[in-house]
Amino acid sequence: MNVTVKLNQELYVSARHRAVDDGLSLSAWLAKLIDREIGGASSVDSDNLLDCLGDERLAERDLPLDTTSDLPKDIQW
C-alpha cells in the first residue's frame, strides 16, 4: 500500500541517511520502524544477547548467561 508522509527537509535527510546506513530504502526503513513501534512479531528468535540488543520488546526476556568460573588465562609465549 502506498502512503504519503510529509517530512521537513532536515528530518527527511536524517531519515534517508539512517536508511542508507542500514542498507534499506527509506520506505523499507520506515516500515521497519513502524513494525517495531506497533509491536509486530519480533524478528529475533534467538537466545543470543547480541541478536536481542536494541529491541525494546525483548527487554523482559530471560536470557541464559554463561556464568562459569573459568577465567581467561594469560598466554604463555
Beta strands, then each sheet from edge to edge (+ up, - down):
end
